[in-house]
Amino acid sequence: MSRYPHTVSDVLPPDQTAVRARCFHPRGDFVEFTMEETEQSIPERFEKQVLRHPQRLAVKTPTQELTYDRLNKDANRIASAILEQRAKGAEPIGLLFEEGTQVISAILGVLKSGKFYVPLDPSYPRARTGYMLDDSRAPLILTNKQNLHMAQELAKDRLQVIDIEELDSGLPAEHIGVLKSPDHLAGILYTSGSTGQPKGVVQTHRNVLLNLMNYANSFHICAEDRLTLLHSSSFSAGMQDIFLSLLNGASVHPFDVKQEGMENLANWLIQEQVTIYHSPPTLFRELVGALTGDEQFPMVRLVHLGSESVSRRDFELYKKHFSDGSIFVNRLGSSEALTYRMYFADHRTQLTGHNVPVGYGIGSKEVLLLDDNGEEVGFDQVGEIAVKSRYLSPGYWRRPDQTHARFLRDSGGEGEGVYLTGDLGVMQADGCLVHLGRKDLQVKIRGYRIEVAEIEAALMEHGEIREAVVVSRPDARGEERLVAYVVPEQDGAPDVTALRRFLLTKLPDYMVPSALVTLDALPLTPTGKVDRQALPEPDGKRPQFDTPYVAPRSPVEQALAGIWADLLGLDRVGALDDFFDLGGDSLLGARLFARIEKEMGARLPLSTLFNSPSVAQLASVLSGNGPLPGPDQRGRIREAG
């Protein structure tokens, strides 16, 4: 690992220092989370909070709430029930619960028993849940009445099942005293796998606590804070929200958007006096998109986004809807390395790029940017983000080949490793990291290597676009083209001509998508990220233009419109439609003119298309009524590509 030198100072710039200095609860007393406190288990840290705040609110859902004392006793009884069925020693325990108080009690109960938990989401397809359970080799499933039948089907008479709503009332609710090392496993969190099957990311108590220490000390979490739980507890972001609250005396507030409804989220934030909001950017956009403008969130002191690229427009939406005293935080992390970068901003922060940076380093985790040969790149150069730390996941559960491919271990005995994230980034000279999206989302179109995140960010700057995703898809001829999927701010599709002109002011022409698909909402994965695999194929319909459709009016126009529709894969083409606004480019233009020569017997220079880009204009040229383009059209030719 010695070939990876320290190249960036750990000193924060003044603007970051100033914003972070204001990041305190106005009435709460912050207690520092020390490095020494990471050398224990998660239950040990939790039990100290129980002693300090026994009657303080710990968990509250729309229908139930638990104090720290009640939560602790529930967890102790679950731990006792596990140890009645299983011998002491580390082993995985499956958890099959919907979001709420019970899954949190079960997580703590498993950890108190000295074992590690495997969360299973009952909303997943049965085959996926069964695969995760089989892969984890958990011998026991904890569940409740609502999910008991599913648990029994998954167990198949091979595994033990405990319904925590039917626990023996005589089980002890006191601390059971199972000793746990910080190096013991805490959980297996399953994420999407490149092989098509989920893969389990393993976490230790120490790594989880180190991550929580960084958060607690950066956010200055105190017992007065109330944190959202909008992520599934099956994922690292959900685990973070649960433990960040309960290991610092604060309260966690689960809210299931699918069950409770997006329209109720804003009122719930106000009623519960939430102080720290945390969600993926996609959910945040849905929240603010449903606001009337009259809502006030005076208690929200932190708006915390992550998991996907955060656009400058997201930041503007925060400034529009949240108070001047609140702070905006963007972060970057992964299940394998947890959080390793944070960027703080407030209403006075000036952003210049398309996306909000992911910011600066946090304790004990260094970011490297590597080229394809594994060598560090310089400032302002694109490289794969790698995280160097002693506090990385041990790897993938029962996947040594994948672990060795992504985790480069230190041979020098210092305990550090390097995790290859698969994300791309650029390091600015002051040490600020800009996230450019997934390495596997980098596409090549017509010989150009393109980061789709840059196109998505440009689309998000358009005032009529709420959300945007860009992917590469093969057209009818099997050639890759860029397709943009957008969710408009209001009903109706955005005008393609205006949107294309807007993008051409920000991007080179080869980065302007060939097709635009308007959706009511983007499909999401269970983690709240955009599910790119679920995006529909373009339907081949003529794009939405401000100018109405005009049918071809002559045999020449009809012939041209038919050729265009075939080349562009559209159901129809109007007489006044622009070839480039329909998704055409110079390569397709060359094919168009080859077809015109073959089918209509007319040979024209390609430059004709840039001066006469509509069916009607080109028909006029073919009929001898229009001029061929002269040298003054070279600018248009360059623009169109």
N, C-alpha and C positions, 0 to 999 in steps of 0.2 A: 504493500500500500504506500510505500515511500515515494512512489512516482506521482502521487497526488499531493502537491504542496498546498499550504494555506495561502490563498491569493487575495483574500478579501478581509478587510478590517471588520471586527465585531462592533465597532462604535457606530451607533445610530446617528443619522443626520439630525440636525436641530428640529426640523418639522415633525419627524417621528417622535422624538423625545418630548416635544411640547404636547402633542396629542395624547400620548400615553400617560403623561403626567396628570391629565384630566380624567383618566379612565378609572374612576372610583365611584362606588355607590354614595349618594349624597348624605345618607344617614348611617350607613353600616360601618362596622369596624373590621378592617381587613387584617387577617393574620397570615403572615408569610408561610408558604409551604416550602420547607427546607429540603436540601438534597439528602440529608440524613433520614428524612421521613420516607424516602423511596426504598429504603432498605428494610421493608416490612411487607406484610401481605395486605391485600385490599380489605379483607374483613377487619384486620387490626386497626387500620386507619378509620374505617367506618365506625367501629365500636367506640373509638375515642370521641367521635361526634355525638354518638348516642349518650355518652356520659355528660357531655357539655350541654346538649340540647334535647333532653328526653321528650319534652312535650311540644317541641317546635314541629311545625308542619314539614314533612319529608316528601310525600308524594300526594298529588291531587289530580284526579281526572274529573271530567264533567259529572261523574256519578259517585265517586268515592274519594276518600282522603285518609292518609295514614300519618301518624306522628312518628318520630324517630324511634320511640320506645316500642310502639306497636309493630312497626316494620321490622325491628330487630327481633322481637319475639316471634313473629311469623317466620322469619328466616331461620331462627334457631330450631323451631319445630320441624321445618322442612329438612334441615340438616340432620336432625335426629331421625326422621323418617328414612332418609337415604341410608344412614349408617345402620339402621335396623335391617335393611335389605342387602347392603353391600359392605364388605370388609373395608377397613381403613386403607387408604392408599390412593394415589392419583389415578383417575380414569375419567373418560368423558361421560357426561350425563346430558341426554337430549331434553330440550325444553320446547314444548308445543303449546304456545299461548298466543292469543291476540294481544295487542298492546294494552297496557294498563298496569294496575298495582300488582297483580299476581305474578307477572313475568319478572318484575323487579324483585319481589320477595323470593322468587325461585332462583334467580341469578345469585343473590346473596346467600341463600341457603346452600346451593351447590358449593360455592367458594368456602363457606364456613365448614362444610364437611370435608374439606381438603381435596376436593375433586375439581374438575374444570367443566365449563358449560358449553353446550352446542345449541345455539338458538335455531329453532325450526319454525318458519313462518307458515301458519295454517292456510294462508291465502295462496300459497304457491301451488302449482300443479302437483298432484300426488306423486307422480313419477320423480320429479325433482326433489321433493322432500324425502321420499324413500331412498333416493341415491345418496343424499347427504347423510341420512341416518346410517345407512349401510357403510358408507365410506368412513364415517367417524368411528364405527365399531362401538358405539355407546351401548352398554348393556341394560340401561334403564331410561325410561322416558317419564319426565314430570309433566303433568297436564292438569286440566280442570274439567268440569262437567261439559262445558261447551265443546271441547275438543277430544273428549274421552273416546268416542267411537272411532275417530280418525287415528288416535294413538294406538288403540287396540288393533286396528287393521294394519298399521305400520309395524307393530310389534310381532304379528304373525306367530304368536305363542312362543317366540324365541327370546323376547325381551321382557323385562319387568316393566310394569306401568304403575305409577302412583298418581292418583287424583288428589291434589292438595286440598280440595274442598271436603275430602272424606278422611282427613287425618285423625288418628286416635287422639281424643281430647286429653289423654293422659301423657302425651309426649311432652318432655321438658321444654320450656320456653327460655331456659337460661343458657348462657354462653357455654358451649360444649368443649372448648379448649383444645381443638385440634391444631397442632403446630404446623405452620406452613412457611416455607422459605420463599423469599421474593423471586427466586429462580424457578419456582414451580409454575406449571402452566395454569393460566387463568381461563382461557377459552379458545375455541376454534370458530372463526368467523368465515363463512363461506362467501366467496366472490365468484364472478363469472370467470370461466376458464377458457383458454385459447383452444382447448381440445373439444369444446362444446359441452363439457360437464363442469359443474362448480368445483372449485378447489378451496381447501380449507387453509386459512392463514392462522397460524398459531401465535398466541400472545402470552407473555409471562406477567406475573404481578409487577415486577420491577419496571418493565417497559411501559405498562399502563400507568403506573404511578409517576414515572418520569414525565410522560406526556401530560398528565393532569397537573403536575407541578408547574410546567411551562405555561399552561393555560391559566391556572389559578393566579400565578404571579403576574401574568401579563394583563389579565382582565380584572385583577384584584377582587376575586370572588369572595363574598362574605355571606354571613348567615341571613342577611336581609334580601339576598338575591332570589329571584324566581326565574327559572330557566325553562324554555320550551323543550319538549321532546316530540319533534315532528318527524324525525327519522325512525326507521324501524330499529328495534333493539337488536336485530340480527346483524347489524353492520357497525363498523367502527365509530361512525358519527353518532349513532344512537348510544353505544356503549359510553362514549365520551360524555354525552349530555347527562346520562344517568349518574356516572361516577363523579363528574365534575361538581354536580349538585350535592350528592350524598356524602362525599368525602370532604366537603367544606362547610357543612352545616346549612346549606341552602336547600331550596325545595325544587323538585322537578315536576313539570306539568305536562303529562302526555296528552296529545290531542290527535285523534285519528281523522285526518281530513276526509278519507273515503267514507267513513261512517258519519261524521258530524257535519260535513259539507263545507266547502270553501267559503260559502257566503256567511258562515258563522265564525270564521277564524278571527276576523278583525274585532268583533265584539267580545270574543273570548279573551283575546290579548288584553283588552281594556278591563274587562271584569276581573280577570285574575291578577291584574296589576303586574304583568310580566315585565321583568327588567332586562332580560337577555333573550333576544330572538335569534334562532339559529335554523337555517334551512338551506337547501340547494337554491341557486339563483332561479331555477325554473319555478319553484313554488313561490318564491318571493315575488316574481313577476305576476303570478296568478293572484296573489294577495293584493298587491297594489292596483292591479287591473280591476278588481272588484270594489275598490273604494269609491265612495261618493265625493270625497273631498272634504266632508264635514268631520271625519273621524280625527280624534286626537289621541296620541300615544305618549302622554307625559311621563309615564313610568319607564318606558323602554330606554335604557341607557346605552345598550349595545345592539347593533344590527350586524349579525355575524353570518357571512355567506361563505360557501366553499363547495368542494366536490366537482365543480365545473368552472369554466372560464366565466369571470364576472366582467360585464361590459361597463363602459363609462356611463351608458344610459341607466344601468342598474343603480349606479352611484347617484345620478341625477334624480332618480325616483326616490331614493332614500332621502335626499335633501328636500324633496317636495313634500313628503308625507311624514317625516319624523322630525322631532324637535331639534332646535339649534344646540341643545345640550347633549344630544346623543352622539355616539361615535360609531363609525362604520368600520368593520374589519373584514378583510379578505384573507383567506388562508389557503395553503396548499399542503396536502398530505395524502397518505394512502394507508390501506390496511396493514401493509408490510412495514412501513416506517412511521406510521401515525403522522402527526402534524410536524412539519419542519420549516415552514415559512409563514410569516404574518405581516400584513400591511394594515396600518391604522390610518384613518382619515376622518375629517369632520367637515362641517359646512364651509370652512374656509380653505380646505385643501383644493389645489388646482391640479387637475389631471390633464395630461397631454396626449397620451396614446389612446388607441381604440379600447383597450381593456384595462381594468384596474390591476396594477402589479400585485404579485403575491408576496412581495416584500423582502423582509430581512430575516436573518437567522435567529433561531431560538436555541436555548441551552443544549449543549452536547450533541448537536446535529449539524453537520457541515454539508453544504450542497456543492457538488462538482458538476461541470458541464463537459460531456465527453463526446468526441467524434466517433465515427464508425470503427475506428481502430482502438478505441478505449483511451485515447490521449485527451488531455484537457484542451479546450478551446479558449481563446482569449475573450476579453470583454467585447460585448456587442456582436458576438458570433453565436449562431444557433448550435446547440448541442443537446444531447440527451441528458436529462436531469438524473443525477445519481446522488444518493444520500450516504454519507459516511458517518458512522456512529457505533458506539457500544450498545445502543438501545434500539436495535432492530429486532423484528420478529425472528424467532429461530428458523422460520421457513414455512414451507407448505406441508401440511399433514400428509404423511405417507406418500410424498412426491419428491424423492431425493433428486431426480433428474431436473425437475423444474426449480427446485431450491438451488442447486448448483449453477443453473443457468442464470438466475437473477440475483443471487447473493454471493458476492465475492468476499471470502473470509480472509482475515488477516493472518498471515503466516508468521508474523513477528511476535506473537504472544501478547499483544496489547489488548486483545479482545474486541478490536474494532472490525467492522465489516463495511462493505459498500453494497447498497441495494440499487439495482438498475430499474428505474421507475417506468421506463417506456414513454415518458413525457418529454416534450421538447421545451427548451427555454432559452432566454438570453439574459446574461448577467450584465447589468450596467456598471459603470465605473465605481459607483458608490456602494456596490454590493447589493443593490435592489434587483430581485429576480422578476422577470416577466415570463409568465407561462404562455406557451404557444399551442397547447393542446397535445393530444396523443401523437406519438411517433407513428403509430399505425393508421392515423388519420391523414398523414401526409400523402398526397396523391400526385400523379404525373399526368398532365393533360397536354397533348400535342407537344411533348418534349419539355414542358415547363413543370418544375417541381413546385407544388402549391401547398401551403398550409391553409386548410379550410377555415381554421379559427380566425384568420385575418379577414376572410370574406364575411363570416358570421358577425364579426365585430362591426364591419362597415354597414351591413344590413341593419344592425341594431341601432345605428345612429340615425336611421330614417324615422321621421316622426310618426309614420303610420304603421310601423312594425313593432309588435310587442316581443315576439320571440322569433328566432331564426336558426335553422340548421342547414348546413350544406354538405352534400355527399357526392361522391363520384359514382355514376351509374352508366352501364353500357347502353348505347342507343340501339336502334333496329339493326344497324350494321355491325354491332359488337364493339364500337369504339367508345371509349370513355368520354363522358361529358359531365359537367357540373350541374347539379340540380339543387335548387334552393327551396326549402320548405319554410313557410312563414306563417305566423299567427298574427293577423292584423289587430290593431288597436280597436277598431270598430268593425261592424259587419260589412262584408263585401271585400272583394279582392283588390289589392293595390294595383294601380295602373302600371303595366309592365314598361311602357315607354318611359314614364317619369322615373321609375325605379332604376332602369338601366342607365339613364342619363345621370342619375344621382351616383350610382356606383362608379361610373366612368370618371367622376371627379375625384375618386378616392383610390381606385384600383386600376392596374393595367387591364386592357381589354380582355386578355386571355384568362383573367380571373373572374370575369363577369359570368354568372351562371347562364347556361343555355336554356334552362327551363325553370319555371316558377310554379310551385304547388302551394295553394292556400289551404290551411287546415284550421279547424276550430280550436284544436289543442294539439300539442306535440305528444306522441306516445312516450310513456315513462317506464323505466325499470322499477323494480321494488325499492331501489335506493333513492328514487326521485330524480335520477339522471335521465337524459334523453335516450330512448331506446332506438338507436339508429337502424337496427335490424327490422324494426316494426314499421318504418316509414313506408307509405304506399308507393307503388310505381306511378310515375306520371300517367295521367289518363288519356293523353293525346288530344285533349281539347284545345281549341284555339285560346291563347291567353286573353286576359281581361285588358282591354284598352279603353281609353277615354272616348275615342272615336268609335262609332258603332260599326258593326259588320256591314260591308257593302259587297253584294254578290258580284262575281265577274260578269262583265256586260258584253263581251265580244268573244268570238272564238279564240282569239289570241290570248286574251286574259284567262279564259277558261282552261286553255292548254297549260299556260304558265302556272296557274293556281293548282292544277292537278300535279304538276311536277314538284312544286314547292311542298305541297302537303305530303307527298310521298317521301321526299328527302328529309323533311323535318319531323315526320311521324305524327302529323296533326290530322284531325278529322276534317278540317276545312281551312281555307285561306281566303281572305277577302281581297278585293281589288285594291284597297288602300293600305293594306298591311305592309309594314316594313320588314324586309328579310332578316335584318339583324335583331330587331325586336322580337321576332318569332323564335330566336335562338340560333340563327345562322351565323356562320363565320366564314373566313376566306377559304378554308378548306372545303366547306360545303358549297361555297360560291363557285369554286372551280368545278365541282361535280355538277352543279346546276348548269353551268355553261356548256359542259360536255353533253348533258342531256338535251339542252336546247339545240346544240349543233346536230345531234343524232336524230332527234325527233321532229325538229322544226326546220332543219336545214340552214340555220343562221349561225355564223361564227362571229362572236363578239369578244373584245378584250375584257378581261376580268374587271378592269377599272370601271367599266360601264355600270357595274352593280353599285358602286359606291356613290355614283352621281344619280342613279335611278333605282333606288332600293325597294320600291313598291311594285306590285304586280302591274298596276296601271302605268307607271312610269316606264317600266321595262317593256311593256307591250307597245307603248308609244314609240320607243326606240326601234323595236323590231318592225314596226309598221312604217318606219321612215319618217316619223313626225317629231322625233326628239334628238337632241344633240348627243354626241359621244362626249365623255368627260375629257377635260383638258388638264393641263399641269396644275391648275388651281385646286384640283380635287385631291392632291396628295395627302393633305391633312386628314381628310375623311377616311382615306384608305388606311392610314396608320391607325386611326381610332378603331376602325372595324377589325383590324387584325390580319 
